[in-house]
Structures are given as C-alpha cells and as structure tokens.
Amino acid sequence: MMKKRALMLLLAFVFMFATACGNQSESTNESKDKGSSEKVKLNMWVFGSTGYEKLAEEYMKDHPNVDIKIQSTQFDDHHNALFTALSAGSGAPDIAMIEVNNIERYREAQDRFYNLYDFGAKDIKDKYLDWKWRIGESADGSFLFGLPTDIGPTAMFYRADVFEAAGLPTDPAEVAQLIPDWNAYAEVAATIKEKTGKPIADNVELVYNALRDQAPVQYFNEKEELLIEKEPYIKQAYDYTVSLIQKGYLGSNGLWTPEWGNAMEKGSYATLLAPAWMQGVVKGNAPNSAGKWLITNMPGGAGNWGGSYLTIPKESKHPKEAYDFIQWLVAPEQQLKSFKDMGLFPSTPSVYDAPEFKEYKDEYFGGVNTAQVFAEAAQKVKTVYMGKNYTLVQGEIIKALTNVQKKKADPEKEWEEAIKRIKRQLERQ
Amino acid sequence: MVSHNHTNATVRPKGLSDKKKTALAGYLFISPFFLLFTIFGAFPMLFSFYLAFQKWNGFGEMTFVGVKNFSFIFTDPLFWKSIYNTIVIGLLGTGPQLIAALILAVALNSAIVKFKSVFRVAYFVPNVTSIVAVAIIFTVLFSEQEAGLVNATLSLFGISPVSWQTSEWGAKIAIATMIFWRWVGYNSIIFLAGLQSIPKDLYEAAEIDGAKKWQQFLFITVPMLKPIIVFVVFTATIGSLQIFAEPLIFGSGFREESMTIVLYLWREAFSNNAFGTASATAVSLFLLIIVFTTINFFASNRLDKSGK
C-alpha cells in the first residue's frame, strides 16, 4: 500500500510539472475571473526609476476597468529578458519600455510588435520632437514601434573652478560664447592644459560621441548600408578626437568606473559632454562640489544620449487598452509630471514653455536654469537613422580610440583595423 | 510530456507483474531529473549543433548556410586570438594555483596548525562568492590609474604603473589572478581530503627508515595523491576553457587582450544577434574540450604506468 501511495504522489508531481511546463498564457487572460467585472489586466515592463507606478495609479482611478501591473528591473536584465521573450514568442508583457539604442535590435522584428499607427498614433505625432519620433519608426516610416517617453539631450557640464584657474570666464553665457565650436574647444583645451595641467574632458568617448551626434548621417543609412567609409563625418569625428588625444588633452577615466566618479568630485578635468540625466549622476558622485559644476551649451550643436519608447508586443491580448494607457502616459501633461517627479526630460516641446521650465533653477549647478539649456539642446538634435548594428560599430570605434590613447597606436592603422572588425561581424548576420 | 490519463491507466495493477511494477516505480522516481535534463540540458545542446549550420538573428526565419558559420569564425583572427588567450589565461590561472593549493593542503594537514576548521572555511569562501562581485572588486584593485591599489603597491617597489585592462599581459595576469583567488581554496580542500585518506603507517615506516620530510612528501604524498591530482587537473582544464564572467566584467567592451572563447561566443549571440556563428563557436569549443581532455587522459595514464 505504501508503495502505491508513493506512486500516486509521484504521479501527481509529474503531472504538476507537466502542466507547469505547459502554457502559461492564463495569467494574461483572466478577464473572466469571479465572473463579475470585466477587468483588463495589463502587464508592463520598465527599467530604472521612472515613477510610472504613481501615474498608473492615477490612470486606474479614472479607468476602473483596467488593472496595470508594473514590473521594474535593472537596465541590462530588462532588455535581455525582453529579447528572450520576444524571440521565444512567449512571456512578453502587454507594454514594454525599450531604450533608444536597444530598439535598433528589433528593426527586423516588426512582426513581434503592434504597429502603433494602426491605433491612430498619426494624430499625436506633432506633439513630439521629430528626431525622437523618427527613431521609433521603421526605416520606411510605415511602422511605429513605440511612443516616445523621455530624451537625453546633451550639453556641456564644466568646472567653473578649473576655468577660473586657467584665467577663463566662468559665466555660462560667456563660456558658450568662448566655445562656440570645436576649434575653440581645442584652443580652450590648450589653455587649460597649460595653466592647470588638467585635461579638458574625462575620456575619449564623450568627446567623440558629441561630434558623432552632430553629423548629418552616422553609421548606417535606411538600407542598413555601412556609411563610415563613404561619408566623411565619422572619420572627421575620429580624427578630431585623435588630435586631442595626441596633444594630451583627454583624460583616461573609463565611463562609470569609480575613478571616473572621483574625478567629478575632485575636478580633475574641465568639461563633461553629457545628457540631461547626467545631472543626477554628477550630484551623486560629487556631493561636495555644489556650485562648481555649471552647465551651458555644447559646442557646435547638441546630441541625444538615452531616452526610451513604449512598445506593445504582439502577444498582448489587449492592445487597444494598452495603447490608450501609453498614449495617456506620454502625453505632454504626464511628461511634465515625470519631469518634476523623476527628472525624466520630456520629448514634447510644448511643455518647454511651461512655468516649471521657465522658472526652473538648480542650486547645485550654481542656480542655472538647466531645464532651459537642455530644452534648447533638445530642439537642436539632428534626425538620424541609427541602424540595427549601431552598438557594434560604436564599440569598435571606441576600441580604436582607446588603443590610440593607451597604447600609443597609429590612428590610421587602428581605423583600418576597426573597419575590418566591423565588416567581419556584419557579414555574419 | 507524459499524459496524465495514460499514466493513470498504467498504474492500475491489472496485468502488471510485481517486477514490472517495481521497475515502473523506479523509472517514475528518476523521471524528474530526466525531464528537467531533457528540457534544459539535452535539448539546448542538440539544438546548438543544429543552429551551427543555420543563419539566425533570433527573430526571423532560420536559413541553412552549411559550413559557412565555421568558415566565418575560422578566418577571423580574433577567434584564434581568443583560443590563445583562453589557454594562456588558463595556464596562468591554474598552474601556479594547483601547486599553491597542494602546499596549502599539506600545511593544513600537518599537526602544527591550529584552528583547522576556521582555515578550511576561509579557504572555501572565495569559491562561493558571486563571480560578478569578485570581478567588480578586482576591476577596482587592478585600476589603470596610478592610484589603483595594485599599481600603487607596485610603485613602492619602483615599478611603473601597468595598464591592467588594455595591455596584452596586464589583462591576462589580472584575470588569472581572479581565477587563482577563486579556486585555490576549493582545490586545496579537495587535496586535503586526499591527504587524509593516506594511511599514517606509511609515514611512520618511512620515518623509521630515516626519510626526511621532503622525501616523504615526494615519495609518499605525491604518488598516493595521483588520482586526486588527475581529477583536479581535469576539472581545472575544463573549467579554464570556459572562462567567461571575469573578462566580461573586467575588460570592458570585448577588448581583444581579454577575449576568451566563451566571451567570443557570447558576443556573437547576445550582442551581435548572430546565433549561427555563436553556435558554431560553441561546437568548436566542445571539440576543443574533447581534445584537451583526451590529452589529459593519456598523460595521466602514462603517469600511472611510470609511477608503478
């Protein structure tokens, strides 16, 4: 008898296991639970601190038929989990937030998402910055992956104390006049190096990125053809960065390393070419440098680093409700709330004229109206098609620049090598 | 999957001999492992072999490309560099480590050491620490700046700062150090277990015959430990061919100085979305491990014969 019972137990286990491995779609389709109200459940995946939970509460108050569950994970985990779910064709949420660089991975996976143009996204297009909207579209513009959330327009953070020690002006307007373009930037770098011995920037990457972002085209065109040999812009950005490296104007603190953070507090370099969200990073790394870091326009224009899109994967059974919610979530009024609450910089230019923007002051950054600086930058960003292998190309070019700096390698040879490495990887896909 | 109804029918005692029933129960008892292994072990492994001949970006259709994936990676200098790197880092990380582990184990086993259990735990702790945490800490220690702890220490001896993350040997030594630190305790505990199984009377007999301590070590300890040594060398070889997390976190951005085979594979799959070439790399690594294990096997057999 004992044996029989053990057998039954075991069978029960095997059966449970079999069902557990089976279809898990029940969790997303519980519209008939308790037979009472027809509640629509929406699962949403976000990363980092968005503050969207609060807004979702607000939305649910006005829409009692919708129940929104938000799951927030760390940046890399979030994007990997999403890629896996979409690739496997099961387990994706109703709404997925995708960061601007990561959206490029899905260029060939339109069939995994709903086309938001089918839900009337055309009507709200005008509320958003053109360049931002464009990245969320397919190459031919017929398909819309996601609605724009926040953006990362770039400006020049600079250490007033270092500028002062070099005998340069420190007022933001005067600094912007002093450094209108990249030639002036190199001249100021020479002055600062001579007077203080400090580099003009933290490392090679952000200087190169700043120039890259001001180019009319970057790595690929809409046909996914590699442009870096045909078009001069990227090579020019590379050469300019190399010239600063060879004169010893650039520091060698890798992004996000502890030394990099320390250097912010110590003021070991003069400028940081960075996006709006870097304000929080600077405050965190340099709590005692209030008033020393100021912000003004970037020489030569502006770029964008970061920001996201809200997409609706094809697996969702309630795309209409999901769309209604995200349309509300990224509307100008809500973007303004996210800006006040979490510092997410809005992609809707209409709110730049709101009093919150006009009268904004940041005491840490010497009382500068930083919101205004970044709002101006946001409208200067060039519309660019990034392409699905953007990150790959970027990585190889940064590698070449690092070799020029750290190994005193020959820049031309490194450029050739980088192109070879890029092509070798592109042909495999 | 076993369908519920069907199994229910088979459990009914009708027409089943006792022997069959016992056998069936036995199979059911071991089935959870096999089910799990089939889904999470065997299937992905076999699928890798299939994928190695396909072109796939993770989303679209798979297209058969024959051996093209292999020709891609075999003509890529970085692939060969990654094999070279893996072997060099493996040797640097395991060679000295096994010798150190043996010395530590002998020291722990000797009568003079107190607090043995404390030491045993302390040795083992690095092995259960998260690799990611270890790699992050070591990245700070091996910072390229002059103020980095390792560089600062070296400067006390008048050695100029090393670029640990971007120089050919710096990166390898730093990663090998991580592997050394992580595994030396683990292997010394295994050696210790081997040492404790050597009969004491052998040493007593040698003592009476006038053998010195080092002679005892060389002519009793090492020969008696041979099976353990073989086991440790085997596992260390296979383990070092699979080095991945350390270089991923340490050498930021897939730099070629610290590119290992598994990191190369990972980059192909999860950074470049080229799952075909990634699988071809996996298959190549599988063959490489077989080759190394075979070499190990014959070497240890030869050792066995010569030891007799």
Chai-1 contact restraints between the chains, C-beta under 6 A:
chainA,res_idxA,chainB,res_idxB,connection_type,confidence,min_distance_angstrom,max_distance_angstrom,comment,restraint_id
A,L7,B,A25,contact,1.0,0.0,6.0,A-B,restraint_1
A,L10,B,L28,contact,1.0,0.0,6.0,A-B,restraint_2
A,L11,B,T7,contact,1.0,0.0,6.0,A-B,restraint_3
A,V14,B,V2,contact,1.0,0.0,6.0,A-B,restraint_4
A,F15,B,H4,contact,1.0,0.0,6.0,A-B,restraint_5
A,A18,B,M1,contact,1.0,0.0,6.0,A-B,restraint_6
A,S87,B,G58,contact,1.0,0.0,6.0,A-B,restraint_7
A,E108,B,F59,contact,1.0,0.0,6.0,A-B,restraint_8
A,E108,B,G60,contact,1.0,0.0,6.0,A-B,restraint_9
A,A109,B,F59,contact,1.0,0.0,6.0,A-B,restraint_10
A,P258,B,V140,contact,1.0,0.0,6.0,A-B,restraint_11
A,E259,B,S143,contact,1.0,0.0,6.0,A-B,restraint_12
A,E259,B,Q145,contact,1.0,0.0,6.0,A-B,restraint_13
A,L392,B,N272,contact,1.0,0.0,6.0,A-B,restraint_14
A,G395,B,G253,contact,1.0,0.0,6.0,A-B,restraint_15
A,K406,B,S163,contact,1.0,0.0,6.0,A-B,restraint_16
A,K406,B,T166,contact,1.0,0.0,6.0,A-B,restraint_17
A,R424,B,D76,contact,1.0,0.0,6.0,A-B,restraint_18
A,Q425,B,N272,contact,1.0,0.0,6.0,A-B,restraint_19
A,R428,B,F72,contact,1.0,0.0,6.0,A-B,restraint_20
A,R428,B,A274,contact,1.0,0.0,6.0,A-B,restraint_21
A,R428,B,T277,contact,1.0,0.0,6.0,A-B,restraint_22
A,Q429,B,N57,contact,1.0,0.0,6.0,A-B,restraint_23
A,Q429,B,A274,contact,1.0,0.0,6.0,A-B,restraint_24
